[in-house]
Amino acid sequence: MLGALAAAFAYGGYRVNFTPSYAYGLWRIEPLDREVRAGDRIFICPPADTAAELALERGYLPRGLCPSGTGPLIKTVVALPGQSVEIDGQVIIDGEPLPFSRVLSADAEGRAMPVYAGGQIGEGVLFLHSDFVGSYDSRYFGPIPAEGVLGLAREVLTFAP
């Protein structure tokens, strides 16, 4: 029974979310057979860099099977290559403030947060966001490579606290 359940998770694209960035519970990675669009909620593996190291060190992300050593992120794509992102207390995309995008200077434990400097989104990268104020997303680590996209994130059995 446990083996069958493990196989369903490993090969069926199911993941359990334990972070408050999106609803807790069971999610599925749905194949993406088109280009990523702004507004897509996706699963993505962050690159192995200092942002992933910080996320693991501070417990923002669980350990997982992504090349960075983390589990995949569930985030919404809010800016694509060619778009301009400004950080001024919140995220501003192409001159328009992004709702629920306040940028924090410190995390819940008072540790200083790195903040993305802003700029034009380059080819091959995506700017990601979650409406949860404490989310560790592109506000802090900047755009990340689109090659890490695993697929669309679909809720299966979730709940919001």
C-alpha positions as CSV (number, residue, x, y, z in Angstrom):
1,M,0.0,0.0,0.0
2,L,2.7,2.5,0.9
3,G,4.7,1.5,-2.2
4,A,1.7,2.2,-4.4
5,L,1.1,5.6,-2.7
6,A,4.8,6.5,-3.1
7,A,4.7,5.6,-6.8
8,A,1.6,7.7,-7.3
9,F,3.4,10.7,-5.9
10,A,6.6,10.1,-7.7
11,Y,5.2,9.3,-11.1
12,G,1.8,11.0,-10.9
13,G,3.2,14.4,-10.3
14,Y,1.6,14.9,-6.9
15,R,3.2,17.1,-4.3
16,V,2.2,18.1,-0.8
17,N,2.5,21.8,0.1
18,F,3.4,22.7,3.7
19,T,4.2,26.4,3.0
20,P,1.8,29.3,3.5
21,S,2.5,30.8,0.1
22,Y,-0.4,28.9,-1.3
23,A,-3.1,26.6,0.2
24,Y,-1.8,23.7,2.2
25,G,-2.4,20.2,1.0
26,L,-2.2,18.0,-2.1
27,W,-1.3,19.6,-5.5
28,R,-0.6,18.1,-8.9
29,I,2.0,19.1,-11.4
30,E,0.1,19.4,-14.7
31,P,2.1,19.2,-17.9
32,L,2.6,22.5,-19.7
33,D,2.4,22.1,-23.5
34,R,2.7,25.8,-24.4
35,E,4.8,28.8,-23.5
36,V,4.5,30.1,-19.9
37,R,2.2,33.0,-19.6
38,A,1.8,35.8,-17.1
39,G,-0.8,34.6,-14.6
40,D,0.2,30.9,-14.7
41,R,0.6,29.3,-11.3
42,I,3.5,26.9,-11.8
43,F,5.8,24.5,-10.1
44,I,9.4,25.5,-10.7
45,C,12.8,24.3,-9.4
46,P,14.9,27.2,-8.3
47,P,18.5,27.2,-9.5
48,A,21.4,26.2,-7.3
49,D,22.5,29.6,-6.1
50,T,22.9,31.7,-3.0
51,A,19.1,32.4,-2.9
52,A,18.4,28.6,-2.7
53,E,21.1,28.2,-0.1
54,L,19.5,31.0,2.0
55,A,16.1,29.4,1.6
56,L,17.4,26.1,2.9
57,E,19.4,27.7,5.7
58,R,16.5,29.7,7.0
59,G,13.9,27.1,6.4
60,Y,11.9,29.0,3.8
61,L,12.0,25.9,1.5
62,P,12.1,22.2,2.4
63,R,14.8,20.0,1.1
64,G,13.9,18.2,-2.1
65,L,14.9,16.8,-5.4
66,C,15.5,20.0,-7.4
67,P,19.1,20.5,-8.5
68,S,19.3,23.2,-5.8
69,G,18.6,20.7,-3.2
70,T,15.2,22.3,-2.5
71,G,11.7,21.1,-3.3
72,P,9.9,22.9,-6.1
73,L,8.3,26.3,-5.6
74,I,4.6,27.0,-6.3
75,K,4.5,30.6,-7.6
76,T,2.5,32.7,-10.0
77,V,4.3,34.2,-13.1
78,V,3.8,38.0,-12.9
79,A,6.5,39.2,-15.4
80,L,7.9,37.8,-18.6
81,P,11.0,38.6,-20.6
82,G,11.0,42.2,-21.9
83,Q,8.9,43.5,-19.0
84,S,10.2,46.1,-16.5
85,V,10.1,45.4,-12.8
86,E,10.7,48.2,-10.2
87,I,10.9,47.6,-6.5
88,D,9.8,50.6,-4.4
89,G,8.3,49.3,-1.3
90,Q,6.2,47.0,-3.5
91,V,6.6,45.4,-7.0
92,I,5.8,47.6,-9.9
93,I,5.5,45.9,-13.3
94,D,5.6,48.1,-16.5
95,G,4.6,51.1,-14.3
96,E,1.7,49.3,-12.6
97,P,1.8,48.4,-8.9
98,L,1.3,44.6,-8.3
99,P,-1.4,44.0,-5.7
100,F,-0.2,42.2,-2.5
101,S,3.4,42.8,-3.3
102,R,4.7,44.7,-0.3
103,V,8.5,44.1,0.1
104,L,9.7,43.3,3.6
105,S,13.1,44.4,4.9
106,A,13.2,41.5,7.4
107,D,11.6,38.1,7.7
108,A,9.4,36.9,10.6
109,E,12.4,36.3,12.8
110,G,13.9,39.7,12.1
111,R,16.6,38.6,9.7
112,A,17.4,41.0,6.9
113,M,16.0,40.1,3.6
114,P,17.8,40.6,0.3
115,V,15.7,42.7,-2.1
116,Y,15.8,42.4,-5.9
117,A,17.2,45.6,-7.5
118,G,14.7,45.6,-10.3
119,G,15.2,46.0,-14.0
120,Q,14.1,44.5,-17.3
121,I,13.3,40.8,-17.3
122,G,15.8,39.0,-19.5
123,E,15.3,36.2,-22.0
124,G,14.8,32.8,-20.5
125,V,13.8,34.0,-17.0
126,L,10.5,34.6,-15.1
127,F,9.6,36.9,-12.3
128,L,7.5,35.0,-9.7
129,H,5.2,36.1,-6.9
130,S,2.7,34.9,-4.3
131,D,0.1,37.1,-2.7
132,F,1.2,35.9,0.8
133,V,3.2,38.8,2.3
134,G,5.8,36.4,3.8
135,S,6.4,34.5,0.6
136,Y,10.0,34.0,-0.5
137,D,9.7,34.9,-4.2
138,S,11.2,37.1,-6.9
139,R,10.8,40.2,-4.7
140,Y,13.8,38.9,-2.9
141,F,15.7,36.6,-5.2
142,G,14.9,38.2,-8.6
143,P,13.9,36.4,-11.8
144,I,14.8,32.7,-12.2
145,P,15.4,30.5,-15.2
146,A,12.3,29.3,-17.0
147,E,14.1,26.0,-17.7
148,G,13.2,25.0,-14.1
149,V,9.4,25.0,-14.9
150,L,8.0,21.6,-14.0
151,G,4.4,22.4,-15.1
152,L,1.2,24.1,-14.0
153,A,0.2,23.9,-10.3
154,R,-3.3,22.5,-9.8
155,E,-5.0,22.1,-6.4
156,V,-6.2,18.6,-5.7
157,L,-7.2,18.5,-2.0
158,T,-6.2,21.7,-0.2
159,F,-7.2,24.0,2.6
160,A,-6.4,27.5,3.7
161,P,-5.8,28.1,7.4
